[in-house]
Amino acid sequence: MHVRGRVQGVFFRQSTQHEARRLGLTGTVRNNPDGTVTIEAEGPAAALDALEAWCHTGPPAARVDQVTATPGAVQGHQEFSVQR
């Protein structure tokens, strides 16, 4: 997923990690130089849908303008981590 808006400096990555782990997903979340956030998540379709729905709001201080989800190849992540 690619998330646009005010999504950096508002604990978006940490909140995403918490939500993904709560949903039983594995993957990564990272900030991009252009101010967006990229999420790679793996797990059951219903949990992925729930994470995508959560991303449309994000944590309280965020302002999400757009969420784009694109299916990709499974990477085999063992946990859900925040990339710096």
N, C-alpha and C positions, 0 to 999 in steps of 0.2 A: 504494500500500500504506500501511497505517496500522499502526504498531508500538507496542505497549504493553509496559511493564515498566520496568526500570532501563536506559533507553536514551539518557539525556542525561548528559553529563559523563563518558562512557566511550569517546569517540572513535567513536561509532556513525556519525555523518554522514561523517566522513573515511574510515572503513572501508567504508561503503556505496559511496562514490564510487570507491574503489580497486577493489572487487569489480565494480561496474557497468561501469567502464571495461575491466577484464580480460575481461568478458563481451561487450564491444562494444555496450553500451547507452548511450543518451543520456537526459537527464532532469535531475531535481533531487532533493535531499533537504533537509529543513528540520526544525528543532525547532518544537514547538508550545507555547503557554503552559501547556497542561495536563500537560506532561511526556512527551508522546508524540512520535513522529517520523513525518513523512509523506514518502513516496517517490513521485515520478512518474517512471516509466521507460518507455522506448520501444525496441523492437527485436524481433528474432525471438522467437517464442513459447518455444522451448527455453531461450533465454537469460533471458527473463523468469521462467520457471519456476525456473531455477537461482538467480536472485537472490532470489526468494521463499523458496526452501528455505534459502538462506544466512541470510536475515533471521530465521528461527526460532531461530538460535543467535547470530548477530552476532559482534562482537569478543569477546575473552576476558573483559573486565570487565563485559560486558552481562548482564542477566537478562531474557530475552524471555518475556513472559507470553502475548502474543497477536499474531498477524499477520493482518490482514484485507486481502485483495486485491480490488479492484473495478476492472473494466475501464472505461476512459474514452476520450474522444476523443483522437486523436493531436494533439499540440501542435507538433510539428516542431522539437524541441530539436536543437541542433547539437552539443552535448557533454553530459557529465554534470557538474553543478556542485553545490556546497554553498551553500545560501542561509543567510544569517545572520539 
